[in-house]
Amino acid sequence: MTPTTPSRGSRLIHSVRIVDGDGSITEDGWVRFEAGIVSARGTGSDRPDADEVVDAAAVAGPAAVLTPGFVDIHGHGGAGAAYDSGADAIRTGRDMHREHGTTRAVISLVTATIDQLAEQVATIADLVQTDAGVLGSHLEGPFLDPGHHGAHEPSLLRDPDADAIARLLEAGRGTVRQVTLAPELPGGIDAVRQITAAGAAVAVGHTNADAGMARAAFEAGASILTHAFNAMNGIHHRAPGPVLIAAADHRVVLEGIADNIHLDPHIIKLLFDAAPGRVALITDAMAAAGSADGHYDLGAVKVTVTDGVARTDADGAIAGSTLRQDAALRNAVDAGVALGEAVRALTATPASAVGFGGSLGLLHPGFTADAVLLDADLAVRGVWTGAAPVHRSAVS
């Protein structure tokens, strides 16, 4: 595999099928990177020079595919490391996921005390300054419905209040990108407004919200549905729940875990059909991703992984995944999703959902030079990362 080091000087990748983050496909394409930024692109043999020239067909075969770098806005760890264990653990997990095409990631944190979460988001804020692959943090808790706690410790869940939210946002110093909450909790709608006013995205999740409450949350500014179908009410013909409301609202991005465990392949396809251009394929990966079966800690929750499936020891609830984004791509395509749309769900859509839509997710001039080279089987054969992306706020 091509090393996953940042771009230096100029690089030209040619003789490749470009599948871009807008769903478009260009045959026999080339892309030129300069100082970590996409400087030009085109087709055919009339192409510019560069310091490094990569013949994609020679590296990955005649059916080679080049996509923008994958963006994971919801993942908790990998390679045996849990992201809430500190900076070194985050680096370990990120190194593994980068090899699978995830050039940028939001670091997700499971429910803990406010003191612990404040310390963790501060650590991530420090990492953002030194590691451009870390986009910021995602607080998946503690403002969740106890009846849909999933792999979160129920005793640590709490209603949202302005002081706790302000403390967490302040600790993140502008790098909290996403907060998942249950809007039906006391203070929930006010919390949506407070968080979005600070420039972060609010995701509805781990919730008992009905259709009316979900609609109210989206009207208040929530713009993401956390791992659609999981830890929420499903679709019933007399009670549509939050999934259909999110799918009908063109302001909302729906996260999906395409591991064929959290979602059946038919449901994966349904998500894309119901919300075209608004699906973000996430990993929700825990420490066991890229590691062995066994016993793990997910925050305060004990988890056992068997045959790659993570479940809590307490009640057997699904506890995150062992998914990587390249596998999510293959699973989505196998489920019948068009390749261009599956790539969009790994690149431009998640990037835009957390405020990086102007700098990540497209192989267009001026965008960050993140790219993934895949072979005919959609296996990763090369990964490149470019300059630090520019954040423009998810609600600006």
Backbone torsions as a table, in degrees:
resi	resn	phi	psi	omega
1	MET	NA	144.0	176.3
2	THR	-63.0	137.5	179.5
3	PRO	-56.7	148.6	-177.3
4	THR	-97.2	42.2	179.8
5	THR	-87.3	153.0	178.4
6	PRO	-61.1	154.0	179.6
7	SER	-69.1	137.4	172.1
8	ARG	-131.9	141.0	-176.9
9	GLY	68.0	-143.6	-178.9
10	SER	-117.3	150.9	-179.8
11	ARG	-142.9	138.7	176.7
12	LEU	-121.5	126.1	173.6
13	ILE	-113.0	124.0	-173.8
14	HIS	-134.8	174.5	179.6
15	SER	57.7	55.2	-173.8
16	VAL	-146.0	150.0	173.1
17	ARG	-84.4	113.9	-178.4
18	ILE	-89.6	117.1	174.4
19	VAL	-109.0	106.3	-168.8
20	ASP	-93.4	170.2	-176.7
21	GLY	-71.4	-8.5	173.6
22	ASP	-94.2	7.2	179.3
23	GLY	88.6	-5.5	-178.3
24	SER	-77.2	154.7	-179.7
25	ILE	-129.5	128.7	-179.9
26	THR	-121.7	122.1	179.8
27	GLU	-84.6	150.6	178.0
28	ASP	48.5	51.0	-175.1
29	GLY	-96.9	167.8	171.8
30	TRP	-142.1	152.1	177.1
31	VAL	-135.4	136.4	177.6
32	ARG	-113.7	132.0	176.8
33	PHE	-109.2	141.6	177.1
34	GLU	-137.6	118.0	177.8
35	ALA	54.0	39.2	174.7
36	GLY	83.9	8.5	-179.0
37	ILE	-127.0	145.4	173.3
38	VAL	-68.1	121.2	-177.0
39	SER	-103.7	-26.0	-178.9
40	ALA	-167.2	159.9	172.7
41	ARG	-153.6	158.4	-178.9
42	GLY	-172.3	-162.0	-179.1
43	THR	-134.9	160.2	173.8
44	GLY	79.8	-164.9	-173.6
45	SER	-91.9	-8.4	177.7
46	ASP	-85.7	89.6	-172.8
47	ARG	-136.9	156.9	-175.5
48	PRO	-77.1	169.0	174.4
49	ASP	-82.7	167.2	176.2
50	ALA	-159.4	163.1	177.9
51	ASP	-62.6	-37.6	178.4
52	GLU	-126.5	131.2	179.4
53	VAL	-118.8	125.6	-178.5
54	VAL	-114.1	116.2	173.9
55	ASP	-85.5	101.4	-173.9
56	ALA	-62.0	-36.7	-179.7
57	ALA	-64.7	-35.6	178.7
58	ALA	-70.9	-33.0	-177.9
59	VAL	-81.9	-43.2	-170.7
60	ALA	-121.5	6.9	177.7
61	GLY	95.2	167.5	-174.6
62	PRO	-65.5	-18.0	178.4
63	ALA	-101.1	26.0	-177.2
64	ALA	-58.7	143.6	-179.2
65	VAL	-124.3	135.2	174.6
66	LEU	-116.5	128.1	178.0
67	THR	-125.0	164.8	167.9
68	PRO	-62.3	161.8	175.2
69	GLY	-61.3	144.5	179.9
70	PHE	-75.6	147.5	180.0
71	VAL	-123.7	117.5	179.6
72	ASP	-105.6	113.6	-177.8
73	ILE	-95.4	5.2	-179.1
74	HIS	-154.6	96.8	176.7
75	GLY	-155.5	145.9	-172.4
76	HIS	-112.5	-4.2	-180.0
77	GLY	160.5	-170.9	179.5
78	GLY	169.0	164.1	179.3
79	ALA	57.2	33.2	179.3
80	GLY	83.9	0.9	-175.0
81	ALA	-113.8	133.8	176.2
82	ALA	-98.2	133.0	-173.7
83	TYR	-64.2	-22.2	178.6
84	ASP	-81.6	6.5	178.6
85	SER	-92.9	0.4	175.3
86	GLY	118.7	-179.6	-171.9
87	ALA	-62.1	-42.7	-179.0
88	ASP	-63.7	-39.6	177.8
89	ALA	-64.8	-39.8	178.0
90	ILE	-62.2	-44.1	179.3
91	ARG	-61.7	-41.3	-179.8
92	THR	-61.9	-49.8	179.8
93	GLY	-64.6	-40.5	-180.0
94	ARG	-64.3	-38.5	179.4
95	ASP	-58.9	-42.4	179.4
96	MET	-67.2	-47.0	-177.9
97	HIS	-66.2	-32.0	177.7
98	ARG	-62.4	-38.0	178.1
99	GLU	-62.5	-20.8	178.7
100	HIS	-100.9	17.2	171.2
101	GLY	101.4	-7.8	-177.9
102	THR	-83.7	94.6	-176.8
103	THR	-79.0	-23.8	-179.0
104	ARG	-140.0	146.5	-178.5
105	ALA	-150.6	145.3	165.7
106	VAL	-89.8	133.5	-175.2
107	ILE	-90.3	115.1	-176.5
108	SER	-91.2	140.6	-179.0
109	LEU	-120.0	132.9	177.1
110	VAL	-82.0	168.8	-177.5
111	THR	-56.4	135.0	175.2
112	ALA	-151.7	-174.9	175.0
113	THR	-69.3	161.2	178.0
114	ILE	-61.0	-39.7	177.9
115	ASP	-59.7	-46.8	-179.1
116	GLN	-65.4	-43.6	-179.5
117	LEU	-65.2	-38.8	177.7
118	ALA	-60.8	-42.0	177.8
119	GLU	-65.0	-40.1	-178.4
120	GLN	-68.8	-42.9	179.5
121	VAL	-68.6	-29.7	175.3
122	ALA	-66.4	-39.9	176.5
123	THR	-61.3	-43.3	179.5
124	ILE	-66.8	-37.5	176.4
125	ALA	-59.9	-38.7	175.6
126	ASP	-63.9	-41.7	-178.8
127	LEU	-64.7	-36.1	178.9
128	VAL	-55.7	-32.4	-178.5
129	GLN	-73.2	-23.5	-174.1
130	THR	-116.2	-15.9	-176.8
131	ASP	-131.7	102.8	-176.4
132	ALA	-67.3	-14.3	176.5
133	GLY	-74.4	-15.1	177.8
134	VAL	-97.1	115.3	-174.7
135	LEU	-88.2	-15.8	-176.4
136	GLY	142.4	-161.3	-175.1
137	SER	-119.6	157.6	175.5
138	HIS	-128.0	117.3	177.1
139	LEU	-89.0	101.7	175.7
140	GLU	-94.9	73.1	-173.9
141	GLY	119.9	163.7	18.2
142	PRO	-97.9	13.0	-171.4
143	PHE	-92.0	61.7	-171.7
144	LEU	-121.5	157.4	178.3
145	ASP	-74.0	123.3	179.9
146	PRO	-57.7	-29.2	179.4
147	GLY	-74.1	-12.1	177.3
148	HIS	-128.5	44.1	-172.7
149	HIS	-73.5	-21.8	-180.0
150	GLY	57.2	-124.6	-178.5
151	ALA	-97.2	28.3	176.4
152	HIS	-105.7	141.3	-178.6
153	GLU	-67.9	114.5	-174.4
154	PRO	-58.3	-35.0	-176.2
155	SER	-67.4	-16.3	-178.7
156	LEU	-97.6	-4.4	179.5
157	LEU	-73.9	150.8	-177.1
158	ARG	-155.2	159.8	174.3
159	ASP	-72.2	148.3	177.6
160	PRO	-70.7	138.8	172.9
161	ASP	-137.8	153.4	-170.5
162	ALA	-60.9	-39.1	-177.0
163	ASP	-67.6	-44.2	179.9
164	ALA	-64.2	-42.4	179.2
165	ILE	-63.2	-45.2	-179.4
166	ALA	-61.0	-39.9	179.9
167	ARG	-63.5	-43.6	-179.2
168	LEU	-66.5	-42.5	179.0
169	LEU	-65.2	-39.0	178.8
170	GLU	-65.7	-40.8	179.3
171	ALA	-63.5	-31.4	179.9
172	GLY	-79.7	-10.2	175.7
173	ARG	48.5	46.2	177.0
174	GLY	84.5	6.5	-177.5
175	THR	-109.1	2.5	170.5
176	VAL	-74.5	112.6	-174.1
177	ARG	-94.4	-26.4	-172.9
178	GLN	-153.0	140.3	174.2
179	VAL	-130.9	122.0	174.2
180	THR	-89.4	133.6	177.0
181	LEU	-150.8	162.0	175.2
182	ALA	-95.7	109.2	-170.4
183	PRO	-69.4	-17.5	-179.3
184	GLU	-77.4	-11.5	177.5
185	LEU	-65.1	152.6	175.8
186	PRO	-54.7	127.4	-177.5
187	GLY	84.6	3.5	-173.8
188	GLY	-64.3	-47.1	-178.4
189	ILE	-67.8	-39.0	175.1
190	ASP	-61.2	-37.0	178.7
191	ALA	-64.5	-39.5	176.9
192	VAL	-56.6	-47.4	-177.9
193	ARG	-66.0	-40.2	-179.2
194	GLN	-64.2	-44.3	-176.5
195	ILE	-70.6	-44.0	-179.6
196	THR	-67.3	-32.7	176.9
197	ALA	-63.5	-25.3	178.3
198	ALA	-84.4	-2.4	176.6
199	GLY	95.6	4.7	177.6
200	ALA	-99.1	158.2	176.8
201	ALA	-86.5	142.8	173.2
202	VAL	-106.2	132.7	177.7
203	ALA	-113.5	133.6	174.5
204	VAL	-83.2	124.7	-178.8
205	GLY	-172.0	166.4	-174.9
206	HIS	45.2	60.5	-163.9
207	THR	-138.5	151.4	171.7
208	ASN	-103.5	17.4	-176.4
209	ALA	-60.4	137.4	169.8
210	ASP	-88.9	-174.1	-176.3
211	ALA	-61.8	-41.6	-178.6
212	GLY	-64.4	-42.2	179.3
213	MET	-68.7	-39.5	177.5
214	ALA	-60.8	-43.0	179.1
215	ARG	-62.3	-40.4	179.2
216	ALA	-63.2	-39.0	179.0
217	ALA	-65.2	-41.5	-180.0
218	PHE	-69.9	-36.3	176.0
219	GLU	-64.7	-30.9	179.6
220	ALA	-78.8	-11.7	175.7
221	GLY	127.7	-7.4	175.1
222	ALA	-60.4	141.0	-171.4
223	SER	-135.1	4.9	179.9
224	ILE	-136.3	146.7	169.6
225	LEU	-110.2	116.0	-176.7
226	THR	-69.8	130.0	-177.7
227	HIS	23.3	80.1	-175.2
228	ALA	-48.6	138.1	-179.2
229	PHE	80.9	-26.2	-177.4
230	ASN	-93.6	134.8	178.8
231	ALA	61.9	41.1	176.6
232	MET	-160.9	168.4	176.5
233	ASN	-67.8	139.7	179.4
234	GLY	-83.1	-170.2	-179.6
235	ILE	-89.1	124.0	174.1
236	HIS	-127.4	147.8	-173.5
237	HIS	-67.0	-16.4	174.3
238	ARG	-112.6	-2.2	179.7
239	ALA	-145.5	85.4	-170.4
240	PRO	-65.9	-23.1	177.2
241	GLY	71.1	-175.1	-173.2
242	PRO	-74.3	-24.0	-174.6
243	VAL	-65.5	-49.2	-179.0
244	LEU	-67.3	-34.8	177.6
245	ILE	-64.7	-43.2	177.9
246	ALA	-64.2	-42.2	-178.6
247	ALA	-64.4	-30.1	-179.0
248	ALA	-84.0	-10.5	-176.1
249	ASP	-102.3	111.2	-173.1
250	HIS	-71.3	-2.1	175.0
251	ARG	-88.3	-8.3	-167.3
252	VAL	-109.5	133.7	172.8
253	VAL	-98.3	134.6	-179.8
254	LEU	-105.5	117.1	174.2
255	GLU	-71.9	144.5	174.7
256	GLY	-139.3	138.3	177.2
257	ILE	-102.8	100.1	-174.2
258	ALA	-90.4	61.9	178.5
259	ASP	-107.3	3.3	-178.0
260	ASN	64.5	14.5	174.9
261	ILE	-117.3	-57.6	175.3
262	HIS	-64.1	-36.2	-178.8
263	LEU	-133.4	131.2	171.0
264	ASP	-64.3	147.3	179.1
265	PRO	-53.2	-34.4	177.8
266	HIS	-64.7	-33.7	178.6
267	ILE	-74.4	-34.9	174.0
268	ILE	-57.5	-48.6	178.7
269	LYS	-63.0	-39.3	179.3
270	LEU	-60.4	-41.0	178.8
271	LEU	-57.2	-47.8	-178.7
272	PHE	-66.0	-36.7	179.1
273	ASP	-70.1	-36.3	-175.3
274	ALA	-80.1	-28.9	-176.3
275	ALA	-134.3	65.7	-176.2
276	PRO	-59.6	130.5	179.2
277	GLY	78.2	4.0	-175.2
278	ARG	-128.0	24.0	175.2
279	VAL	-103.6	133.1	173.5
280	ALA	-113.5	114.8	178.5
281	LEU	-81.2	111.6	-178.9
282	ILE	-106.3	167.4	173.8
283	THR	-95.4	-36.2	-167.2
284	ASP	49.7	32.1	-173.4
285	ALA	-70.6	139.6	172.6
286	MET	-105.7	-174.2	-171.1
287	ALA	-57.5	-28.6	-176.1
288	ALA	-72.7	-11.7	176.6
289	ALA	-60.4	127.3	-178.5
290	GLY	73.2	14.9	-179.8
291	SER	-134.2	-170.3	-172.8
292	ALA	-89.8	159.5	168.3
293	ASP	-58.0	158.1	178.1
294	GLY	148.1	-159.0	-176.1
295	HIS	-102.7	135.0	-177.1
296	TYR	-139.5	160.7	171.0
297	ASP	-105.2	132.5	172.7
298	LEU	-118.0	91.5	-169.8
299	GLY	63.0	-124.6	-179.8
300	ALA	-90.3	6.2	-174.3
301	VAL	-106.9	135.2	176.2
302	LYS	-86.0	134.4	-174.4
303	VAL	-131.2	141.3	172.7
304	THR	-118.5	132.6	179.7
305	VAL	-109.0	122.5	179.2
306	THR	-129.0	124.7	-177.7
307	ASP	52.7	37.4	176.0
308	GLY	79.9	2.7	179.3
309	VAL	-105.7	124.3	-177.3
310	ALA	-97.5	128.4	177.0
311	ARG	-137.4	147.7	179.4
312	THR	-69.9	144.7	177.8
313	ASP	-69.3	-30.4	-173.5
314	ALA	-69.7	-46.8	-174.7
315	ASP	-138.8	7.2	176.4
316	GLY	75.9	12.7	177.9
317	ALA	-68.1	146.3	175.0
318	ILE	-59.6	132.4	-172.7
319	ALA	-120.8	77.3	-176.7
320	GLY	70.0	-162.9	-175.7
321	SER	-138.9	176.0	170.7
322	THR	-114.7	26.0	-174.0
323	LEU	-78.6	148.7	165.6
324	ARG	-119.2	156.9	-170.7
325	GLN	-69.9	-27.2	176.0
326	ASP	-66.0	-37.1	176.1
327	ALA	-67.7	-36.6	176.0
328	ALA	-60.6	-39.6	176.7
329	LEU	-60.7	-49.1	-179.3
330	ARG	-63.2	-41.3	-179.4
331	ASN	-65.3	-40.0	179.0
332	ALA	-64.0	-44.5	178.9
333	VAL	-64.1	-41.9	177.5
334	ASP	-62.6	-28.7	178.9
335	ALA	-77.5	-5.8	178.1
336	GLY	106.0	5.5	177.6
337	VAL	-76.9	134.2	177.3
338	ALA	-60.1	142.4	-176.0
339	LEU	-55.6	-44.2	-179.0
340	GLY	-61.1	-38.7	-179.8
341	GLU	-73.0	-35.5	176.5
342	ALA	-65.1	-40.9	177.5
343	VAL	-64.8	-42.5	177.1
344	ARG	-54.9	-39.7	-177.0
345	ALA	-72.3	-12.8	176.8
346	LEU	-103.0	-6.3	-169.8
347	THR	-131.4	-87.9	-172.3
348	ALA	-65.1	-39.6	-177.2
349	THR	-66.1	-52.1	177.7
350	PRO	-64.0	-36.3	178.6
351	ALA	-59.6	-45.7	-179.4
352	SER	-66.4	-35.0	-176.1
353	ALA	-61.2	-27.9	-178.2
354	VAL	-115.7	20.0	169.4
355	GLY	93.9	13.5	180.0
356	PHE	-113.8	24.4	-176.4
357	GLY	-66.4	-19.4	-179.9
358	GLY	-91.6	-2.3	-176.0
359	SER	-136.5	-16.0	179.8
360	LEU	-126.3	155.4	170.1
361	GLY	98.9	-3.2	178.8
362	LEU	-138.0	145.7	173.3
363	LEU	-96.3	57.7	178.8
364	HIS	-110.2	148.2	176.3
365	PRO	-52.0	134.0	-178.9
366	GLY	97.3	-16.5	178.6
367	PHE	-86.2	158.6	178.1
368	THR	-60.5	138.9	-173.2
369	ALA	-84.7	61.0	172.1
370	ASP	-96.5	131.4	-177.7
371	ALA	-150.8	151.4	177.5
372	VAL	-127.9	128.5	176.7
373	LEU	-101.3	128.5	-177.1
374	LEU	-124.5	152.4	175.5
375	ASP	-93.1	-171.8	-175.6
376	ALA	-61.6	-26.6	178.7
377	ASP	-90.4	8.3	-178.3
378	LEU	62.2	31.8	171.0
379	ALA	-90.4	140.7	-176.5
380	VAL	-71.2	128.2	177.2
381	ARG	-117.8	-9.7	178.1
382	GLY	-168.5	145.7	178.5
383	VAL	-137.9	132.2	177.0
384	TRP	-128.8	140.9	175.3
385	THR	-120.5	144.1	-175.9
386	GLY	-108.8	-144.7	-175.4
387	ALA	-72.8	170.1	176.5
388	ALA	-66.4	129.9	-179.4
389	PRO	-75.8	160.4	-179.0
390	VAL	-100.1	129.9	177.7
391	HIS	-94.8	134.1	-178.4
392	ARG	-121.6	14.8	178.9
393	SER	74.5	134.4	-179.0
394	ALA	-71.0	-14.3	-175.6
395	VAL	-120.8	12.0	-178.7
396	SER	-79.6	NA	NA
